[in-house]
């Protein structure tokens, strides 16, 4: 099934076409990512990873300096890590479309104003920093908002939904309305697989992923090497590439516009195959 909507988002004054799916490559400037293969700390490691993401065909680089479930990284430390990573990134690829993975408004502002980061990717949809919506509106940048029940530290401890799909749709509806009222034009929705959801919740949401197209907004799917794959298959993040590719391919058939991944090459190939199929009569 083909689900495409011609749409664009404004990134640094240029239009990024999302009428065909785009791949977002993950750049972790952190020592403790859940997937050890994605950790980059030294300048050499960061440079190597940036070159890999670009050469393998990602349209967006998503840089992050902390991870869920970890001890809370201070704003200062997060900024220091990001400054190092962004400096190297833009030296290697000055015209890269970059998103920053942060829930802090002041970190988002620093990345946009000092380095020209194009997109803010917020796992908390403004709930962990009351200034985030105001800041995104003032910066006039695209905003990825993800659904998460609880906080990164407790999100898997007290999971409860009466009707998960309805509750998440209502969650997004209220926040989209708020953001539109503030003048935010480019909003991207991320259902938040693995964030405050059981294995069954994740697959229920995935089965009905096309429901989120009702918002007529770009849809981001981030399931790369997550526990919903490796716990189901009794394996590990290191062994979860095949499962990741399977789910990414299904996500494409359900209308995903952006796939956030560790393994760019495999995902770009899946998108190329999907696009080729859809070009046939």
Secondary structure by P-SEA (a helix, b strand, c coil): cbbbbbcccccccbbbbcccbbbbbbbbccccccccccccccaaaaaaaaaaaaaacccbbbbbccccccccccaaaaaaaaaaaaaaaaaaccccccccccccaaaaaaaaacccccbbbbccccccccaaaaaaaaaccbbbbbbbcccccccccccccccaaaaaaaaaaaaaaaaaaacccbbbbbccccccccaaaaaaaaaacccccccccbbbbcccccccccccccccccccaaaaaaaaaaaaaacccccccccaaaaaaaaaaaaaaaacc
